[in-house]
């Protein structure tokens, strides 16, 4: 999978979606806005399907991180709640990227595993519920909350559901890496 192409596709799709949303609110730009919005949604759907199909937790996380980062850039300065939520999501993904790097260091990861309590509350199956899992869990809650909001366009709901579907796949794939690091 070409990660640079994935990031570019997600970024362009997010720009098109934002341009479309702004077009909806501008008299005389409604049709142009609708076209941009729909093209952006379609492109994002393809990018997230490609990321999910790769089975690579890094690719899935990178696609979501790119989307969230772009949304944060386009978010209105006075929308404190959305800005705070998106900024928190971006920070949690940055921590999750560090986990992806750490899980590659088998000896170091085994030592780190000893620092996690054995309680199921702190475990995802047999594996430590580290920042990768926490990022996926909290972002799933964030996306579910957005899905519950009234008035969301059906196309956008489909994209939110596609994004949501990537997170458990990323977690499962990441757990395979955890198993390899911990069990050998």
C-alpha positions as CSV (number, residue, x, y, z in Angstrom):
1,X,0.0,0.0,0.0
2,X,1.3,3.4,-0.9
3,X,1.0,5.4,2.3
4,X,1.8,8.7,0.7
5,X,-1.0,8.2,-1.8
6,X,-3.4,7.2,1.0
7,X,-2.6,10.4,3.0
8,X,-3.0,12.5,-0.2
9,X,-6.3,10.8,-1.0
10,X,-7.7,11.4,2.5
11,X,-6.4,15.0,2.6
12,X,-8.0,15.8,-0.8
13,X,-11.2,14.2,0.2
14,X,-11.4,16.1,3.4
15,X,-10.8,19.4,1.5
16,X,-13.6,18.5,-0.9
17,X,-16.0,17.7,1.9
18,X,-15.2,20.9,3.7
19,X,-15.5,23.0,0.5
20,X,-18.9,21.3,-0.1
21,X,-20.2,22.0,3.4
22,X,-19.3,25.7,2.9
23,X,-20.9,25.7,-0.5
24,X,-24.2,24.5,1.0
25,X,-24.3,27.6,3.1
26,X,-23.4,30.0,0.3
27,X,-26.2,31.3,-1.9
28,X,-25.6,30.3,-5.5
29,X,-22.9,27.7,-4.6
30,X,-25.3,25.0,-3.4
31,X,-24.9,22.8,-6.5
32,X,-21.2,23.2,-6.7
33,X,-21.0,22.5,-2.9
34,X,-23.1,19.3,-3.3
35,X,-20.9,18.0,-6.0
36,X,-17.7,18.7,-4.1
37,X,-19.2,17.2,-0.9
38,X,-20.3,14.0,-2.7
39,X,-17.0,13.6,-4.5
40,X,-15.1,14.1,-1.3
41,X,-17.3,11.5,0.5
42,X,-16.8,9.0,-2.3
43,X,-13.0,9.5,-2.3
44,X,-12.8,9.2,1.4
45,X,-14.9,6.0,1.4
46,X,-12.4,4.5,-1.1
47,X,-9.4,5.6,0.9
48,X,-10.8,4.1,4.1
49,X,-11.7,0.9,2.3
50,X,-8.2,0.6,1.0
51,X,-6.7,1.3,4.4
52,X,-9.0,-1.3,6.0
53,X,-8.3,-3.8,3.2
54,X,-4.6,-3.5,3.8
55,X,-4.9,-5.0,7.3
56,X,-2.1,-2.6,8.3
57,X,-2.9,-0.9,11.6
58,X,-0.5,1.9,10.7
59,X,-2.3,2.6,7.4
60,X,-5.7,2.6,9.1
61,X,-4.6,4.9,11.9
62,X,-2.8,7.2,9.4
63,X,-5.9,7.6,7.4
64,X,-8.0,8.5,10.4
65,X,-5.3,10.8,11.8
66,X,-5.1,12.6,8.4
67,X,-8.8,13.0,8.3
68,X,-9.0,14.3,11.9
69,X,-6.1,16.7,11.4
70,X,-7.7,18.1,8.3
71,X,-11.0,18.5,10.1
72,X,-9.2,20.3,12.9
73,X,-7.7,22.8,10.4
74,X,-11.1,23.5,8.9
75,X,-12.9,23.7,12.2
76,X,-14.2,27.2,13.1
77,X,-12.1,29.0,15.7
78,X,-15.1,29.6,17.9
79,X,-16.3,25.9,17.9
80,X,-14.5,25.1,21.1
81,X,-16.1,21.7,21.6
82,X,-15.3,20.3,18.2
83,X,-11.8,21.8,18.3
84,X,-11.1,20.2,21.7
85,X,-12.4,16.8,20.6
86,X,-10.5,16.8,17.4
87,X,-7.3,18.0,19.1
88,X,-7.6,15.2,21.7
89,X,-8.2,12.7,18.9
90,X,-5.0,13.8,17.1
91,X,-3.0,13.6,20.3
92,X,-4.3,10.1,21.1
93,X,-3.3,9.0,17.6
94,X,0.2,10.4,18.0
95,X,0.5,8.3,21.2
96,X,-0.8,5.3,19.2
97,X,1.9,5.8,16.6
98,X,4.4,5.5,19.3
99,X,2.9,2.2,20.4
100,X,3.2,0.9,16.9
101,X,6.9,1.7,17.0
102,X,7.3,0.3,20.5
103,X,5.6,-3.0,19.7
104,X,8.4,-3.6,17.1
105,X,11.0,-3.7,19.9
106,X,10.2,-7.2,21.3
107,X,12.4,-7.0,24.4
108,X,11.4,-3.5,25.3
109,X,7.7,-4.3,24.8
110,X,7.9,-7.3,27.1
111,X,9.4,-5.1,29.8
112,X,6.6,-2.5,29.2
113,X,4.0,-5.2,29.4
114,X,5.0,-5.9,33.0
115,X,4.1,-2.3,33.9
116,X,0.4,-2.9,33.0
117,X,-1.9,-4.3,35.6
118,X,-3.3,-7.8,35.0
119,X,-6.8,-6.7,35.6
120,X,-9.1,-7.1,32.6
121,X,-9.9,-3.4,32.9
122,X,-6.4,-2.7,31.7
123,X,-6.2,-5.5,29.1
124,X,-7.6,-6.0,25.6
125,X,-7.8,-9.8,25.7
126,X,-4.4,-10.9,27.0
127,X,-2.6,-7.8,25.9
128,X,-1.9,-4.5,27.5
129,X,-4.5,-1.8,26.8
130,X,-1.9,0.7,25.7
131,X,-2.3,4.0,23.9
132,X,-3.1,2.3,20.6
133,X,-6.2,0.6,22.1
134,X,-7.2,3.7,24.1
135,X,-7.0,5.8,20.9
136,X,-9.2,3.4,19.1
137,X,-11.7,3.0,21.9
138,X,-12.1,6.8,22.5
139,X,-12.3,7.6,18.8
140,X,-15.0,4.9,18.3
141,X,-17.0,6.7,21.1
142,X,-16.4,10.0,19.4
143,X,-17.6,8.8,16.0
144,X,-20.6,7.1,17.5
145,X,-21.6,10.4,19.1
146,X,-21.3,12.2,15.8
147,X,-23.5,9.5,14.2
148,X,-26.2,10.1,16.8
149,X,-26.4,13.8,16.0
150,X,-29.5,14.7,14.1
151,X,-29.4,16.2,10.6
152,X,-26.3,14.4,9.3
153,X,-26.4,13.7,5.6
154,X,-26.8,10.0,4.8
155,X,-23.6,10.0,2.7
156,X,-21.7,11.4,5.6
157,X,-23.2,8.8,7.9
158,X,-21.9,6.1,5.5
159,X,-18.4,7.6,5.7
160,X,-18.6,7.8,9.5
161,X,-19.6,4.2,9.6
162,X,-16.8,3.2,7.3
163,X,-14.3,5.1,9.5
164,X,-15.8,3.5,12.6
165,X,-15.5,0.0,11.0
166,X,-11.7,0.5,10.5
167,X,-11.0,0.9,14.2
168,X,-11.7,-2.6,15.4
169,X,-9.9,-4.0,12.4
170,X,-6.9,-1.9,13.3
171,X,-7.1,-3.0,16.9
172,X,-7.2,-6.7,15.9
173,X,-4.3,-6.3,13.6
174,X,-2.4,-4.5,16.3
175,X,-3.1,-7.3,18.8
176,X,-1.4,-9.6,16.3
177,X,1.7,-7.4,16.6
178,X,1.4,-7.4,20.4
179,X,1.2,-11.2,20.4
180,X,4.2,-11.5,18.2
181,X,6.2,-9.1,20.5
182,X,5.0,-10.8,23.7
183,X,4.8,-14.4,22.8
184,X,7.3,-14.6,20.1
